[in-house]
């Protein structure tokens, strides 16, 4: 059965949700989430992405309601107002906006491209990526790269790491201060670089794998040392600012560990959180999470507003191209079925002709080539006009014509077409996506019998 499917998506992000709500919807492992989604009834493809400020998942199903059911449990414990439910076209557009950095806490930030690519490969490894999501996510990444190459969307933009340092400078004097970065991933590396530029006197980098922390310590100009994760609480006692960004499922710093920290600014960039929220009640400890970065990034959003409008126009253009691609592929499925049916008949009839002619004297190789060429030419010429008509029908969202062609030429086609977006049939128009009614002879109503090849009439009658 040939089927394109429809994408359904769900997002819990900083746009509408709190840090706690994003954490509730998050998963520890993208591959496990994709495998779980793939096991749901009707799900043929799945993709998931989780960052410090978003948790999203997308599935491909035959019908949109199947996708909504498959995704329901991911956000079952999240406040409804914090959840963004997306149909087919909304999912496609949202993925492009995410890749371009338009949906990021820091407008135009570059890290999301790498995060999207990593999630893409993890989903592929979990057998979640098929033709529809492959096209959608590949296009999103292309848009993200175009946005950064052709516009100023990321010019002068800050990362979350540098935004955290900027917030810290509002709260305390970093000159000659000791800073602690907990986590040696990309976010930790960005924070360390920003702290170095801010003029701290000493930098400590804590990580479970000390060589990774050493790599970051060696990359900055300020005096820096690497320590183990178990030494982070003791190091916090000497630090003026602590920035955490690990992937730990449990708190790295709790209230007890920070009890002797004194005057300390803690900024938690992790998802789930690295620092116990109760630590904010300790004397001298000022704890901030990702939500607190909104004020820091507001000025960057204003500066990038003009570039963002350019990127939105770019997304409109690429979105139209993607929908056109899906339409061509749907038409090509019908065209392929038509040609396969014709090729089957041609081969059978040519074989019959050869047998009859050979009975009156064996044909030469040249004679056989002439007959084969004649048959190929007839098939090509006869199907040229229907091919154009099917492509025109797809471009005009005329899925009744495509359905009819699939029913006539593809014996496995079950008469259903996915719905949920204009590229695949639009639920919002109220137009039926059900197969055309059949007459008593099994032929779809509205199709003149004199336009149907005899062998197709014969097959339908046999059915």
C-alpha positions in Angstrom: 0.0 0.0 0.0 1.5 3.3 -1.0 0.9 6.0 1.5 2.4 9.4 2.2 0.8 10.2 5.6 0.2 13.3 7.6 2.4 14.9 10.3 1.1 15.8 13.7 3.3 17.6 16.2 3.3 18.8 19.8 5.5 21.4 21.5 6.1 22.5 25.0 8.6 25.4 25.0 9.6 28.7 26.7 7.0 30.5 24.5 4.0 29.3 26.6 5.5 27.1 29.2 7.5 27.5 32.4 10.8 25.7 33.1 8.9 23.1 35.2 6.4 22.4 32.4 9.1 22.0 29.8 10.9 19.6 32.2 7.6 17.6 32.7 7.3 17.1 28.9 11.0 16.3 28.4 12.6 12.9 28.0 16.1 11.7 29.0 16.7 10.0 25.6 15.4 11.0 22.2 15.9 7.5 20.8 13.7 5.9 23.5 10.9 8.5 23.0 11.0 7.8 19.2 10.9 4.1 19.7 8.0 4.5 22.1 6.1 6.6 19.6 6.8 4.2 16.8 5.1 1.4 18.8 1.8 3.4 18.9 -1.0 2.3 16.6 -0.8 3.8 13.2 2.6 5.6 13.6 4.9 5.0 10.7 7.5 7.8 11.5 8.5 9.7 14.6 10.9 12.5 15.5 11.7 14.1 18.9 13.9 17.0 20.0 14.6 18.2 23.5 16.7 21.2 24.5 17.0 23.3 27.7 13.9 25.3 26.7 11.8 23.0 24.5 10.4 19.5 24.3 8.8 18.5 21.0 7.7 15.4 19.1 6.2 14.7 15.7 4.6 11.6 14.2 3.4 10.5 10.8 0.2 8.6 10.7 -2.5 7.9 8.1 -5.0 10.2 9.8 -4.4 13.2 12.0 -6.5 11.8 14.9 -4.2 8.9 15.1 -1.2 11.3 15.5 -3.0 13.2 18.2 -3.7 10.1 20.2 -0.1 8.9 19.9 1.2 12.2 21.2 -1.4 12.6 24.0 0.5 11.0 26.8 3.6 13.1 26.3 1.8 16.2 27.6 -0.9 14.6 29.7 0.6 16.1 32.9 1.3 19.5 31.4 -1.1 22.5 31.7 -3.1 22.7 28.4 -2.2 26.3 27.9 1.5 25.4 27.8 1.1 22.9 25.0 1.1 23.8 21.3 -0.7 21.2 19.2 0.2 21.3 15.5 -1.5 19.9 12.4 0.4 18.9 9.3 1.1 22.4 7.8 1.7 24.0 11.3 4.3 21.3 12.0 6.2 21.9 8.8 6.2 25.7 9.4 7.2 25.4 13.0 10.1 23.1 12.3 11.5 25.8 9.9 11.0 28.5 12.5 12.8 26.4 15.1 15.7 25.7 12.8 16.0 29.4 11.8 16.1 30.5 15.4 12.9 32.4 15.3 11.4 30.3 18.1 14.5 30.4 20.3 14.7 32.2 23.6 17.7 34.0 22.1 16.5 35.1 18.7 18.6 33.6 15.9 20.9 31.6 18.2 23.1 29.1 16.4 23.1 26.2 18.8 19.6 25.0 17.7 20.9 23.9 14.2 23.3 21.4 15.8 20.7 20.3 18.3 18.2 19.7 15.5 20.8 17.7 13.5 21.6 15.6 16.5 18.0 14.9 17.2 17.5 14.0 13.6 20.2 11.4 13.6 19.1 10.0 17.0 15.5 9.6 15.6 16.9 8.0 12.4 18.9 5.5 14.5 15.7 4.6 16.4 14.0 3.9 13.0 11.8 6.9 13.3 12.7 8.8 10.1 10.8 7.9 6.9 10.3 9.8 3.6 7.9 12.4 5.0 9.9 13.5 8.0 13.1 13.2 6.1 11.9 15.8 3.6 10.4 18.0 6.4 13.4 18.1 8.7 16.0 18.3 5.8 14.1 21.3 4.5 14.0 22.9 8.0 17.8 22.5 8.4 18.2 24.0 4.9 16.1 27.0 5.9 18.1 27.4 9.2 21.3 27.5 7.3 20.0 29.9 4.7 18.7 32.2 7.4 22.1 32.5 8.9 23.9 32.9 5.6 21.6 35.3 3.8 20.4 37.5 6.7 21.7 39.1 9.9 19.5 37.0 12.1 22.5 35.8 14.2 24.7 38.9 13.8 25.8 40.0 17.2 23.4 37.5 18.8 24.2 36.1 22.2 24.0 32.4 23.3 22.2 31.3 26.4 25.6 30.9 27.9 26.6 34.5 27.3 23.1 35.6 28.2 23.6 33.9 31.6 26.9 35.8 32.1 25.2 39.1 31.2 22.5 38.4 33.8 25.3 37.6 36.3 27.0 41.0 35.7 23.7 42.7 36.6 23.6 40.9 40.0 27.3 41.1 41.0 30.8 42.3 40.0 32.6 39.7 38.1 35.9 41.5 38.0 38.5 39.4 39.8 35.8 36.9 40.8 35.9 33.1 40.8 33.4 31.5 38.6 32.2 27.9 38.5 30.8 26.2 35.4 29.1 22.9 36.0 28.9 20.8 32.8 31.3 20.5 29.9 28.9 20.3 27.0 28.2 23.0 24.4 26.4 25.2 26.8 29.1 24.9 29.4 31.7 25.7 26.8 29.8 28.9 25.7 29.4 30.0 29.3 33.1 29.5 30.1 34.0 31.6 27.0 31.6 34.4 28.1 33.0 34.3 31.7 36.5 34.6 30.3 35.5 37.7 28.3 33.7 39.2 31.3 37.0 39.4 33.2 36.7 36.8 35.9 40.0 36.1 37.8 39.6 32.3 38.0 37.4 29.7 36.4 36.6 26.2 37.6 34.9 23.7 35.3 33.2 20.7 36.9 32.2 17.6 35.0 31.7 13.9 35.5 34.3 13.2 32.8 37.3 15.4 33.9 39.1 15.3 30.5 36.1 17.0 28.9 36.3 19.7 31.6 40.1 20.0 31.0 39.4 20.6 27.4 37.3 23.7 28.2 39.7 24.9 30.9 42.5 24.8 28.3 40.5 26.8 25.8 40.2 30.0 27.8 42.8 32.6 28.6 41.9 33.1 32.3 43.4 30.8 34.9 41.2 27.7 34.8 41.1 24.3 36.4 39.0 21.1 35.8 37.4 19.3 38.7 35.1 16.3 39.1 31.3 16.7 39.5 31.4 15.5 43.0 33.6 18.5 43.9 31.2 21.0 42.5 29.5 21.8 45.9 32.8 22.5 47.6 33.9 24.7 44.6 30.6 26.7 44.9 31.7 27.9 48.3 34.6 29.9 46.7 32.6 31.0 43.6 30.9 34.3 43.1 28.9 33.0 40.2 27.8 29.4 39.3 26.4 28.5 35.9 25.1 24.9 35.5 24.4 23.1 32.3 24.6 19.3 32.6 22.4 16.6 31.3 22.0 15.0 34.8 18.5 13.6 35.6 19.0 14.5 39.2 20.1 17.7 41.1 23.8 18.3 40.9 23.6 21.0 43.6 21.1 20.8 46.4 20.3 23.1 49.3 22.7 21.3 51.6 25.5 21.5 49.1 25.0 25.3 48.7 24.4 26.0 52.4 27.9 27.4 52.9 28.2 29.1 49.5 27.6 32.6 50.9 27.0 35.4 48.4 26.6 33.5 45.2 24.7 34.0 42.0 23.5 30.6 40.6 22.2 30.4 37.0 20.7 27.1 36.1 20.5 26.5 32.3 19.9 22.7 32.6 16.8 20.8 31.6 15.9 19.0 33.9 17.3 21.4 36.5 20.7 21.0 38.0 20.0 23.1 41.1 17.3 22.4 43.7 14.9 25.3 43.5 14.8 25.3 47.3 18.4 26.7 47.3 16.9 30.1 46.4 15.8 30.4 50.0 19.3 30.2 51.4 20.9 33.4 52.7 23.1 35.0 50.1 22.2 32.6 47.3 20.4 34.2 44.3 19.1 31.4 42.0 17.9 32.1 38.4 16.6 29.7 35.8 16.0 30.0 32.0 12.9 32.0 32.5 15.0 34.8 34.0 16.9 35.2 30.8 13.9 36.7 29.0 14.8 40.2 30.1 18.4 39.8 29.1 17.5 38.6 25.6 14.8 41.3 25.0 17.2 43.8 23.5 18.7 41.2 21.2 15.1 40.4 20.0 14.6 44.0 19.1 17.8 44.3 17.2 17.0 41.2 15.2 13.4 42.2 14.4 14.2 43.4 10.8 16.3 40.3 10.0 13.4 38.1 11.5 11.0 39.6 9.0 13.3 38.6 6.1 13.6 35.1 7.6 9.8 34.8 7.8 9.5 35.7 4.1 12.1 33.1 3.4 10.1 30.5 5.4 7.0 31.4 3.4 8.9 30.7 0.2 10.5 27.4 1.3 7.2 26.3 2.8 5.5 26.6 -0.5 8.3 24.7 -2.1 7.9 21.9 0.4 4.2 21.6 -0.1 4.8 21.5 -3.9 7.3 18.7 -3.3 4.7 16.7 -1.4 2.1 17.2 -4.1 4.5 16.1 -6.8 5.3 13.0 -4.8 1.7 12.1 -4.4 1.1 12.6 -8.2 4.2 10.6 -8.9 2.8 7.7 -6.9 -0.3 7.6 -9.0 1.7 8.1 -12.2 4.1 5.3 -11.2 1.1 3.0 -10.6 -0.3 3.9 -14.0 3.0 3.1 -15.8 3.5 -0.1 -13.9 0.1 -1.3 -14.9 0.7 -0.3 -18.5 4.1 -2.0 -18.5 2.6 -5.2 -17.2 0.0 -5.2 -19.9 2.5 -4.2 -22.6 4.9 -7.0 -21.6 2.1 -9.6 -21.6 0.7 -8.5 -25.0 4.1 -8.2 -26.6 4.9 -11.7 -25.4 1.7 -13.0 -26.9 2.5 -11.2 -30.2 6.0 -12.8 -30.3 4.6 -16.2 -29.7 2.0 -15.9 -32.5 4.5 -14.5 -35.0 7.2 -17.1 -34.0 4.6 -19.8 -34.9 4.9 -18.6 -38.5 8.7 -18.3 -38.6 11.1 -17.2 -35.8 11.5 -13.4 -35.6 14.9 -11.8 -36.0 16.4 -9.8 -33.1 15.8 -6.6 -35.2 12.1 -7.4 -35.7 11.7 -8.0 -31.9 13.4 -4.6 -31.2 11.0 -2.9 -33.6 8.0 -4.4 -31.9 9.3 -3.6 -28.4 10.0 -0.1 -29.5 6.5 0.3 -31.0 4.9 -0.9 -27.8 7.1 1.4 -25.7 6.2 4.4 -27.9 2.5 3.6 -27.7 2.6 3.4 -23.9 4.6 6.7 -23.7 2.3 8.6 -26.0 -0.9 7.2 -24.5 0.1 8.0 -21.0 1.7 11.4 -21.7 -1.6 13.4 -21.4 -2.8 11.5 -18.2 0.6 12.1 -16.7 0.3 15.9 -17.2 -3.3 15.8 -15.9 -2.3 14.0 -12.7 0.4 16.5 -12.0 -1.9 19.3 -12.6 -4.5 17.7 -10.4 -1.9 17.4 -7.5 -0.9 21.1 -8.0 -4.6 22.1 -7.7 -5.3 19.8 -4.7 -7.7 17.7 -6.8 -7.3 14.5 -4.8 -10.4 13.0 -6.3 -8.6 12.6 -9.6 -5.5 11.2 -7.9 -7.7 8.8 -5.9 -9.4 7.6 -9.1 -6.1 7.0 -10.8 -4.7 5.1 -7.8 -7.9 2.9 -7.6 -7.7 2.1 -11.3 -4.0 1.3 -11.6 -2.8 0.2 -8.1 -4.5 -3.0 -6.9 -3.2 -2.4 -3.3 -4.7 1.1 -2.9 -7.4 1.0 -0.3 -9.2 4.1 -1.4 -8.1 6.3 1.6 -6.0 9.4 1.3 -4.5 11.1 4.4 -5.8 14.4 5.5 -4.7 17.3 7.7 -2.9 19.7 5.3 -3.4 21.2 1.9 -0.6 19.1 0.5 -2.5 16.0 1.4 -6.2 17.1 1.6 -7.5 19.8 3.8 -9.8 19.0 6.7 -10.6 22.7 7.2 -12.2 23.0 3.8 -14.9 20.5 4.5 -14.2 18.8 1.3 -14.6 15.0 1.4 -11.4 12.9 1.3 -13.4 9.7 1.0 -13.0 7.6 -2.2 -15.6 8.3 -4.9 -18.7 6.1 -4.8 -18.6 3.0 -7.0 -21.2 1.9 -9.5 -22.6 -1.7 -9.5 -19.7 -2.8 -11.7 -17.0 -1.6 -9.3 -16.1 1.4 -11.4 -15.9 4.8 -9.6 -18.9 7.0 -10.5 -18.2 9.9 -12.8 -15.5 8.0 -14.8 -16.8 7.3 -18.4 -16.4 3.6 -19.3 -15.1 4.5 -22.8 -12.1 6.2 -21.2 -11.1 3.1 -19.2 -8.7 0.6 -20.9 -10.4 -2.8 -21.6 -7.9 -4.7 -19.4 -8.8 -2.4 -16.5 -12.5 -2.9 -17.1 -11.9 -6.6 -17.1 -10.0 -6.5 -13.8 -12.7 -4.4 -12.1 -15.4 -6.7 -13.4 -13.5 -9.8 -12.1 -13.2 -8.1 -8.6 
